[in-house]
Amino acid sequence: MIELGGLVVKASIVELTNDDRAIIYGALLWIAAKLQSDEGEQAKRLWTAKGRQAFDAERRE
């Protein structure tokens, strides 16, 4: 759980939402609904690619 919270911080979500937990929770619920929809596989591919790019960019810094 600590690592998952770290990803929220790393993605600047805490800063961008002024640590508003309702916004963060709502966004996570939206993500879950998207993944359960007909567009779920497409979203997974897109988000996986974006996440890998971000991790790779960090490694190069």
N, CA, C and O atoms as a Maestro MAE file, in Angstrom:
{
 s_m_m2io_version
 :::
 2.0.0
}

f_m_ct {
 s_m_title
 :::
 protein
 m_atom[244] {
  # First column is atom index #
  i_m_mmod_type
  r_m_x_coord
  r_m_y_coord
  r_m_z_coord
  i_m_residue_number
  s_m_chain_name
  s_m_pdb_residue_name
  s_m_pdb_atom_name
  i_m_atomic_number
  :::
  1 25 0.827 -1.190 0.000 1 A "MET " " N  " 7
  2 3 0.000 0.000 0.000 1 A "MET " " CA " 6
  3 2 0.872 1.254 0.000 1 A "MET " " C  " 6
  4 15 0.520 2.256 -0.623 1 A "MET " " O  " 8
  5 25 1.983 1.203 0.680 2 A "ILE " " N  " 7
  6 3 2.861 2.369 0.723 2 A "ILE " " CA " 6
  7 2 3.375 2.693 -0.671 2 A "ILE " " C  " 6
  8 15 3.435 3.861 -1.053 2 A "ILE " " O  " 8
  9 25 3.748 1.667 -1.436 3 A "GLU " " N  " 7
  10 3 4.229 1.898 -2.794 3 A "GLU " " CA " 6
  11 2 3.146 2.517 -3.672 3 A "GLU " " C  " 6
  12 15 3.439 3.386 -4.494 3 A "GLU " " O  " 8
  13 25 1.917 2.085 -3.510 4 A "LEU " " N  " 7
  14 3 0.826 2.655 -4.314 4 A "LEU " " CA " 6
  15 2 0.604 4.120 -3.962 4 A "LEU " " C  " 6
  16 15 0.366 4.947 -4.842 4 A "LEU " " O  " 8
  17 25 0.683 4.437 -2.679 5 A "GLY " " N  " 7
  18 3 0.577 5.835 -2.262 5 A "GLY " " CA " 6
  19 2 1.713 6.667 -2.829 5 A "GLY " " C  " 6
  20 15 1.531 7.833 -3.180 5 A "GLY " " O  " 8
  21 25 2.885 6.056 -2.913 6 A "GLY " " N  " 7
  22 3 4.030 6.741 -3.494 6 A "GLY " " CA " 6
  23 2 3.803 7.089 -4.954 6 A "GLY " " C  " 6
  24 15 4.262 8.131 -5.421 6 A "GLY " " O  " 8
  25 25 3.098 6.230 -5.681 7 A "LEU " " N  " 7
  26 3 2.787 6.528 -7.079 7 A "LEU " " CA " 6
  27 2 1.852 7.729 -7.192 7 A "LEU " " C  " 6
  28 15 1.969 8.525 -8.123 7 A "LEU " " O  " 8
  29 25 0.936 7.857 -6.256 8 A "VAL " " N  " 7
  30 3 0.024 9.007 -6.252 8 A "VAL " " CA " 6
  31 2 0.827 10.289 -6.055 8 A "VAL " " C  " 6
  32 15 0.575 11.294 -6.720 8 A "VAL " " O  " 8
  33 25 1.787 10.250 -5.146 9 A "VAL " " N  " 7
  34 3 2.642 11.411 -4.911 9 A "VAL " " CA " 6
  35 2 3.537 11.658 -6.122 9 A "VAL " " C  " 6
  36 15 3.668 12.795 -6.578 9 A "VAL " " O  " 8
  37 25 4.152 10.596 -6.644 10 A "LYS " " N  " 7
  38 3 5.073 10.700 -7.781 10 A "LYS " " CA " 6
  39 2 4.393 11.309 -9.005 10 A "LYS " " C  " 6
  40 15 5.030 12.044 -9.759 10 A "LYS " " O  " 8
  41 25 3.132 11.019 -9.210 11 A "ALA " " N  " 7
  42 3 2.391 11.549 -10.360 11 A "ALA " " CA " 6
  43 2 1.876 12.970 -10.116 11 A "ALA " " C  " 6
  44 15 1.150 13.517 -10.945 11 A "ALA " " O  " 8
  45 25 2.248 13.559 -8.994 12 A "SER " " N  " 7
  46 3 1.845 14.927 -8.611 12 A "SER " " CA " 6
  47 2 0.355 15.067 -8.335 12 A "SER " " C  " 6
  48 15 -0.180 16.176 -8.339 12 A "SER " " O  " 8
  49 25 -0.317 13.944 -8.097 13 A "ILE " " N  " 7
  50 3 -1.766 13.986 -7.844 13 A "ILE " " CA " 6
  51 2 -2.070 14.723 -6.546 13 A "ILE " " C  " 6
  52 15 -3.020 15.503 -6.480 13 A "ILE " " O  " 8
  53 25 -1.274 14.481 -5.525 14 A "VAL " " N  " 7
  54 3 -1.504 15.144 -4.233 14 A "VAL " " CA " 6
  55 2 -1.389 16.654 -4.401 14 A "VAL " " C  " 6
  56 15 -2.236 17.413 -3.930 14 A "VAL " " O  " 8
  57 25 -0.337 17.071 -5.075 15 A "GLU " " N  " 7
  58 3 -0.110 18.502 -5.298 15 A "GLU " " CA " 6
  59 2 -1.206 19.111 -6.168 15 A "GLU " " C  " 6
  60 15 -1.729 20.181 -5.857 15 A "GLU " " O  " 8
  61 25 -1.550 18.433 -7.249 16 A "LEU " " N  " 7
  62 3 -2.530 18.974 -8.191 16 A "LEU " " CA " 6
  63 2 -3.938 19.060 -7.611 16 A "LEU " " C  " 6
  64 15 -4.740 19.881 -8.053 16 A "LEU " " O  " 8
  65 25 -4.243 18.220 -6.627 17 A "THR " " N  " 7
  66 3 -5.580 18.227 -6.023 17 A "THR " " CA " 6
  67 2 -5.591 18.919 -4.662 17 A "THR " " C  " 6
  68 15 -6.610 18.927 -3.971 17 A "THR " " O  " 8
  69 25 -4.454 19.498 -4.282 18 A "ASN " " N  " 7
  70 3 -4.322 20.095 -2.947 18 A "ASN " " CA " 6
  71 2 -4.671 19.085 -1.866 18 A "ASN " " C  " 6
  72 15 -5.289 19.422 -0.856 18 A "ASN " " O  " 8
  73 25 -4.261 17.833 -2.096 19 A "ASP " " N  " 7
  74 3 -4.474 16.724 -1.153 19 A "ASP " " CA " 6
  75 2 -5.954 16.513 -0.826 19 A "ASP " " C  " 6
  76 15 -6.304 16.129 0.290 19 A "ASP " " O  " 8
  77 25 -6.815 16.767 -1.811 20 A "ASP " " N  " 7
  78 3 -8.255 16.556 -1.628 20 A "ASP " " CA " 6
  79 2 -8.550 15.081 -1.882 20 A "ASP " " C  " 6
  80 15 -8.561 14.626 -3.026 20 A "ASP " " O  " 8
  81 25 -8.783 14.356 -0.821 21 A "ARG " " N  " 7
  82 3 -8.962 12.909 -0.925 21 A "ARG " " CA " 6
  83 2 -10.227 12.508 -1.663 21 A "ARG " " C  " 6
  84 15 -10.284 11.435 -2.263 21 A "ARG " " O  " 8
  85 25 -11.240 13.360 -1.623 22 A "ALA " " N  " 7
  86 3 -12.465 13.059 -2.378 22 A "ALA " " CA " 6
  87 2 -12.175 13.080 -3.878 22 A "ALA " " C  " 6
  88 15 -12.665 12.229 -4.621 22 A "ALA " " O  " 8
  89 25 -11.378 14.053 -4.321 23 A "ILE " " N  " 7
  90 3 -11.005 14.113 -5.737 23 A "ILE " " CA " 6
  91 2 -10.192 12.877 -6.111 23 A "ILE " " C  " 6
  92 15 -10.462 12.231 -7.123 23 A "ILE " " O  " 8
  93 25 -9.202 12.556 -5.293 24 A "ILE " " N  " 7
  94 3 -8.328 11.424 -5.589 24 A "ILE " " CA " 6
  95 2 -9.132 10.126 -5.622 24 A "ILE " " C  " 6
  96 15 -8.969 9.322 -6.539 24 A "ILE " " O  " 8
  97 25 -9.981 9.919 -4.646 25 A "TYR " " N  " 7
  98 3 -10.793 8.707 -4.601 25 A "TYR " " CA " 6
  99 2 -11.751 8.658 -5.788 25 A "TYR " " C  " 6
  100 15 -11.929 7.609 -6.407 25 A "TYR " " O  " 8
  101 25 -12.360 9.791 -6.098 26 A "GLY " " N  " 7
  102 3 -13.261 9.851 -7.249 26 A "GLY " " CA " 6
  103 2 -12.542 9.506 -8.545 26 A "GLY " " C  " 6
  104 15 -13.083 8.796 -9.392 26 A "GLY " " O  " 8
  105 25 -11.325 10.009 -8.697 27 A "ALA " " N  " 7
  106 3 -10.545 9.707 -9.900 27 A "ALA " " CA " 6
  107 2 -10.215 8.224 -9.969 27 A "ALA " " C  " 6
  108 15 -10.277 7.628 -11.044 27 A "ALA " " O  " 8
  109 25 -9.871 7.628 -8.854 28 A "LEU " " N  " 7
  110 3 -9.575 6.195 -8.828 28 A "LEU " " CA " 6
  111 2 -10.816 5.370 -9.154 28 A "LEU " " C  " 6
  112 15 -10.723 4.356 -9.845 28 A "LEU " " O  " 8
  113 25 -11.965 5.795 -8.664 29 A "LEU " " N  " 7
  114 3 -13.214 5.106 -9.004 29 A "LEU " " CA " 6
  115 2 -13.512 5.234 -10.496 29 A "LEU " " C  " 6
  116 15 -13.993 4.288 -11.119 29 A "LEU " " O  " 8
  117 25 -13.222 6.415 -11.071 30 A "TRP " " N  " 7
  118 3 -13.408 6.616 -12.508 30 A "TRP " " CA " 6
  119 2 -12.500 5.680 -13.298 30 A "TRP " " C  " 6
  120 15 -12.921 5.091 -14.293 30 A "TRP " " O  " 8
  121 25 -11.247 5.545 -12.849 31 A "ILE " " N  " 7
  122 3 -10.310 4.628 -13.508 31 A "ILE " " CA " 6
  123 2 -10.849 3.198 -13.455 31 A "ILE " " C  " 6
  124 15 -10.836 2.493 -14.464 31 A "ILE " " O  " 8
  125 25 -11.319 2.771 -12.292 32 A "ALA " " N  " 7
  126 3 -11.847 1.414 -12.148 32 A "ALA " " CA " 6
  127 2 -13.030 1.187 -13.088 32 A "ALA " " C  " 6
  128 15 -13.132 0.136 -13.720 32 A "ALA " " O  " 8
  129 25 -13.915 2.163 -13.177 33 A "ALA " " N  " 7
  130 3 -15.069 2.036 -14.073 33 A "ALA " " CA " 6
  131 2 -14.621 1.960 -15.533 33 A "ALA " " C  " 6
  132 15 -15.164 1.180 -16.315 33 A "ALA " " O  " 8
  133 25 -13.640 2.765 -15.891 34 A "LYS " " N  " 7
  134 3 -13.105 2.746 -17.260 34 A "LYS " " CA " 6
  135 2 -12.532 1.372 -17.587 34 A "LYS " " C  " 6
  136 15 -12.760 0.843 -18.675 34 A "LYS " " O  " 8
  137 25 -11.785 0.793 -16.640 35 A "LEU " " N  " 7
  138 3 -11.180 -0.514 -16.863 35 A "LEU " " CA " 6
  139 2 -12.225 -1.621 -17.003 35 A "LEU " " C  " 6
  140 15 -11.972 -2.634 -17.655 35 A "LEU " " O  " 8
  141 25 -13.388 -1.433 -16.398 36 A "GLN " " N  " 7
  142 3 -14.454 -2.427 -16.479 36 A "GLN " " CA " 6
  143 2 -15.339 -2.225 -17.708 36 A "GLN " " C  " 6
  144 15 -16.213 -3.045 -17.989 36 A "GLN " " O  " 8
  145 25 -15.116 -1.150 -18.426 37 A "SER " " N  " 7
  146 3 -15.961 -0.838 -19.584 37 A "SER " " CA " 6
  147 2 -15.442 -1.530 -20.844 37 A "SER " " C  " 6
  148 15 -14.437 -2.241 -20.821 37 A "SER " " O  " 8
  149 25 -16.155 -1.298 -21.932 38 A "ASP " " N  " 7
  150 3 -15.741 -1.831 -23.235 38 A "ASP " " CA " 6
  151 2 -14.402 -1.252 -23.687 38 A "ASP " " C  " 6
  152 15 -13.727 -1.835 -24.535 38 A "ASP " " O  " 8
  153 25 -14.022 -0.123 -23.131 39 A "GLU " " N  " 7
  154 3 -12.765 0.533 -23.486 39 A "GLU " " CA " 6
  155 2 -11.621 0.144 -22.552 39 A "GLU " " C  " 6
  156 15 -10.535 0.718 -22.627 39 A "GLU " " O  " 8
  157 25 -11.859 -0.821 -21.679 40 A "GLY " " N  " 7
  158 3 -10.877 -1.192 -20.662 40 A "GLY " " CA " 6
  159 2 -9.546 -1.648 -21.216 40 A "GLY " " C  " 6
  160 15 -8.499 -1.228 -20.723 40 A "GLY " " O  " 8
  161 25 -9.559 -2.491 -22.220 41 A "GLU " " N  " 7
  162 3 -8.295 -3.002 -22.782 41 A "GLU " " CA " 6
  163 2 -7.500 -1.885 -23.449 41 A "GLU " " C  " 6
  164 15 -6.278 -1.817 -23.321 41 A "GLU " " O  " 8
  165 25 -8.200 -1.018 -24.155 42 A "GLN " " N  " 7
  166 3 -7.533 0.116 -24.796 42 A "GLN " " CA " 6
  167 2 -6.924 1.035 -23.738 42 A "GLN " " C  " 6
  168 15 -5.794 1.497 -23.897 42 A "GLN " " O  " 8
  169 25 -7.662 1.302 -22.662 43 A "ALA " " N  " 7
  170 3 -7.146 2.148 -21.583 43 A "ALA " " CA " 6
  171 2 -5.910 1.523 -20.943 43 A "ALA " " C  " 6
  172 15 -4.936 2.222 -20.664 43 A "ALA " " O  " 8
  173 25 -5.944 0.206 -20.707 44 A "LYS " " N  " 7
  174 3 -4.783 -0.477 -20.129 44 A "LYS " " CA " 6
  175 2 -3.554 -0.303 -21.007 44 A "LYS " " C  " 6
  176 15 -2.468 -0.010 -20.508 44 A "LYS " " O  " 8
  177 25 -3.721 -0.482 -22.302 45 A "ARG " " N  " 7
  178 3 -2.576 -0.339 -23.218 45 A "ARG " " CA " 6
  179 2 -2.021 1.081 -23.182 45 A "ARG " " C  " 6
  180 15 -0.809 1.280 -23.099 45 A "ARG " " O  " 8
  181 25 -2.910 2.061 -23.244 46 A "LEU " " N  " 7
  182 3 -2.497 3.456 -23.234 46 A "LEU " " CA " 6
  183 2 -1.786 3.810 -21.934 46 A "LEU " " C  " 6
  184 15 -0.699 4.387 -21.952 46 A "LEU " " O  " 8
  185 25 -2.406 3.460 -20.800 47 A "TRP " " N  " 7
  186 3 -1.837 3.813 -19.503 47 A "TRP " " CA " 6
  187 2 -0.546 3.054 -19.222 47 A "TRP " " C  " 6
  188 15 0.360 3.590 -18.583 47 A "TRP " " O  " 8
  189 25 -0.452 1.806 -19.695 48 A "THR " " N  " 7
  190 3 0.790 1.046 -19.541 48 A "THR " " CA " 6
  191 2 1.919 1.731 -20.296 48 A "THR " " C  " 6
  192 15 3.020 1.882 -19.767 48 A "THR " " O  " 8
  193 25 1.652 2.145 -21.525 49 A "ALA " " N  " 7
  194 3 2.681 2.819 -22.327 49 A "ALA " " CA " 6
  195 2 3.128 4.118 -21.664 49 A "ALA " " C  " 6
  196 15 4.324 4.403 -21.596 49 A "ALA " " O  " 8
  197 25 2.184 4.898 -21.182 50 A "LYS " " N  " 7
  198 3 2.525 6.165 -20.520 50 A "LYS " " CA " 6
  199 2 3.333 5.925 -19.250 50 A "LYS " " C  " 6
  200 15 4.295 6.645 -18.980 50 A "LYS " " O  " 8
  201 25 2.952 4.931 -18.480 51 A "GLY " " N  " 7
  202 3 3.673 4.621 -17.253 51 A "GLY " " CA " 6
  203 2 5.094 4.153 -17.530 51 A "GLY " " C  " 6
  204 15 6.035 4.565 -16.852 51 A "GLY " " O  " 8
  205 25 5.242 3.297 -18.521 52 A "ARG " " N  " 7
  206 3 6.591 2.817 -18.881 52 A "ARG " " CA " 6
  207 2 7.467 3.960 -19.366 52 A "ARG " " C  " 6
  208 15 8.648 4.023 -19.025 52 A "ARG " " O  " 8
  209 25 6.900 4.864 -20.158 53 A "GLN " " N  " 7
  210 3 7.660 6.023 -20.622 53 A "GLN " " CA " 6
  211 2 8.138 6.867 -19.445 53 A "GLN " " C  " 6
  212 15 9.285 7.314 -19.422 53 A "GLN " " O  " 8
  213 25 7.266 7.081 -18.479 54 A "ALA " " N  " 7
  214 3 7.630 7.900 -17.319 54 A "ALA " " CA " 6
  215 2 8.716 7.223 -16.486 54 A "ALA " " C  " 6
  216 15 9.665 7.879 -16.057 54 A "ALA " " O  " 8
  217 25 8.583 5.906 -16.251 55 A "PHE " " N  " 7
  218 3 9.623 5.190 -15.504 55 A "PHE " " CA " 6
  219 2 10.949 5.238 -16.245 55 A "PHE " " C  " 6
  220 15 11.994 5.444 -15.628 55 A "PHE " " O  " 8
  221 25 10.921 5.049 -17.566 56 A "ASP " " N  " 7
  222 3 12.143 5.075 -18.367 56 A "ASP " " CA " 6
  223 2 12.802 6.451 -18.315 56 A "ASP " " C  " 6
  224 15 14.024 6.555 -18.208 56 A "ASP " " O  " 8
  225 25 11.989 7.509 -18.391 57 A "ALA " " N  " 7
  226 3 12.524 8.869 -18.325 57 A "ALA " " CA " 6
  227 2 13.193 9.131 -16.987 57 A "ALA " " C  " 6
  228 15 14.227 9.796 -16.933 57 A "ALA " " O  " 8
  229 25 12.624 8.623 -15.916 58 A "GLU " " N  " 7
  230 3 13.208 8.790 -14.576 58 A "GLU " " CA " 6
  231 2 14.560 8.095 -14.486 58 A "GLU " " C  " 6
  232 15 15.505 8.630 -13.907 58 A "GLU " " O  " 8
  233 25 14.643 6.921 -15.051 59 A "ARG " " N  " 7
  234 3 15.890 6.166 -14.997 59 A "ARG " " CA " 6
  235 2 17.018 6.904 -15.713 59 A "ARG " " C  " 6
  236 15 18.182 6.799 -15.327 59 A "ARG " " O  " 8
  237 25 16.666 7.652 -16.758 60 A "ARG " " N  " 7
  238 3 17.662 8.365 -17.547 60 A "ARG " " CA " 6
  239 2 18.130 9.655 -16.876 60 A "ARG " " C  " 6
  240 15 19.158 10.213 -17.259 60 A "ARG " " O  " 8
  241 25 17.385 10.130 -15.882 61 A "GLU " " N  " 7
  242 3 17.742 11.405 -15.215 61 A "GLU " " CA " 6
  243 2 18.901 11.223 -14.278 61 A "GLU " " C  " 6
  244 15 19.333 12.181 -13.636 61 A "GLU " " O  " 8
  :::
 }
 m_bond[243] {
  # First column is bond index #
  i_m_from
  i_m_to
  i_m_order
  :::
  1 1 2 1
  2 2 3 1
  3 3 4 2
  4 3 5 1
  5 5 6 1
  6 6 7 1
  7 7 8 2
  8 7 9 1
  9 9 10 1
  10 10 11 1
  11 11 12 2
  12 11 13 1
  13 13 14 1
  14 14 15 1
  15 15 16 2
  16 15 17 1
  17 17 18 1
  18 18 19 1
  19 19 20 2
  20 19 21 1
  21 21 22 1
  22 22 23 1
  23 23 24 2
  24 23 25 1
  25 25 26 1
  26 26 27 1
  27 27 28 2
  28 27 29 1
  29 29 30 1
  30 30 31 1
  31 31 32 2
  32 31 33 1
  33 33 34 1
  34 34 35 1
  35 35 36 2
  36 35 37 1
  37 37 38 1
  38 38 39 1
  39 39 40 2
  40 39 41 1
  41 41 42 1
  42 42 43 1
  43 43 44 2
  44 43 45 1
  45 45 46 1
  46 46 47 1
  47 47 48 2
  48 47 49 1
  49 49 50 1
  50 50 51 1
  51 51 52 2
  52 51 53 1
  53 53 54 1
  54 54 55 1
  55 55 56 2
  56 55 57 1
  57 57 58 1
  58 58 59 1
  59 59 60 2
  60 59 61 1
  61 61 62 1
  62 62 63 1
  63 63 64 2
  64 63 65 1
  65 65 66 1
  66 66 67 1
  67 67 68 2
  68 67 69 1
  69 69 70 1
  70 70 71 1
  71 71 72 2
  72 71 73 1
  73 73 74 1
  74 74 75 1
  75 75 76 2
  76 75 77 1
  77 77 78 1
  78 78 79 1
  79 79 80 2
  80 79 81 1
  81 81 82 1
  82 82 83 1
  83 83 84 2
  84 83 85 1
  85 85 86 1
  86 86 87 1
  87 87 88 2
  88 87 89 1
  89 89 90 1
  90 90 91 1
  91 91 92 2
  92 91 93 1
  93 93 94 1
  94 94 95 1
  95 95 96 2
  96 95 97 1
  97 97 98 1
  98 98 99 1
  99 99 100 2
  100 99 101 1
  101 101 102 1
  102 102 103 1
  103 103 104 2
  104 103 105 1
  105 105 106 1
  106 106 107 1
  107 107 108 2
  108 107 109 1
  109 109 110 1
  110 110 111 1
  111 111 112 2
  112 111 113 1
  113 113 114 1
  114 114 115 1
  115 115 116 2
  116 115 117 1
  117 117 118 1
  118 118 119 1
  119 119 120 2
  120 119 121 1
  121 121 122 1
  122 122 123 1
  123 123 124 2
  124 123 125 1
  125 125 126 1
  126 126 127 1
  127 127 128 2
  128 127 129 1
  129 129 130 1
  130 130 131 1
  131 131 132 2
  132 131 133 1
  133 133 134 1
  134 134 135 1
  135 135 136 2
  136 135 137 1
  137 137 138 1
  138 138 139 1
  139 139 140 2
  140 139 141 1
  141 141 142 1
  142 142 143 1
  143 143 144 2
  144 143 145 1
  145 145 146 1
  146 146 147 1
  147 147 148 2
  148 147 149 1
  149 149 150 1
  150 150 151 1
  151 151 152 2
  152 151 153 1
  153 153 154 1
  154 154 155 1
  155 155 156 2
  156 155 157 1
  157 157 158 1
  158 158 159 1
  159 159 160 2
  160 159 161 1
  161 161 162 1
  162 162 163 1
  163 163 164 2
  164 163 165 1
  165 165 166 1
  166 166 167 1
  167 167 168 2
  168 167 169 1
  169 169 170 1
  170 170 171 1
  171 171 172 2
  172 171 173 1
  173 173 174 1
  174 174 175 1
  175 175 176 2
  176 175 177 1
  177 177 178 1
  178 178 179 1
  179 179 180 2
  180 179 181 1
  181 181 182 1
  182 182 183 1
  183 183 184 2
  184 183 185 1
  185 185 186 1
  186 186 187 1
  187 187 188 2
  188 187 189 1
  189 189 190 1
  190 190 191 1
  191 191 192 2
  192 191 193 1
  193 193 194 1
  194 194 195 1
  195 195 196 2
  196 195 197 1
  197 197 198 1
  198 198 199 1
  199 199 200 2
  200 199 201 1
  201 201 202 1
  202 202 203 1
  203 203 204 2
  204 203 205 1
  205 205 206 1
  206 206 207 1
  207 207 208 2
  208 207 209 1
  209 209 210 1
  210 210 211 1
  211 211 212 2
  212 211 213 1
  213 213 214 1
  214 214 215 1
  215 215 216 2
  216 215 217 1
  217 217 218 1
  218 218 219 1
  219 219 220 2
  220 219 221 1
  221 221 222 1
  222 222 223 1
  223 223 224 2
  224 223 225 1
  225 225 226 1
  226 226 227 1
  227 227 228 2
  228 227 229 1
  229 229 230 1
  230 230 231 1
  231 231 232 2
  232 231 233 1
  233 233 234 1
  234 234 235 1
  235 235 236 2
  236 235 237 1
  237 237 238 1
  238 238 239 1
  239 239 240 2
  240 239 241 1
  241 241 242 1
  242 242 243 1
  243 243 244 2
  :::
 }
}
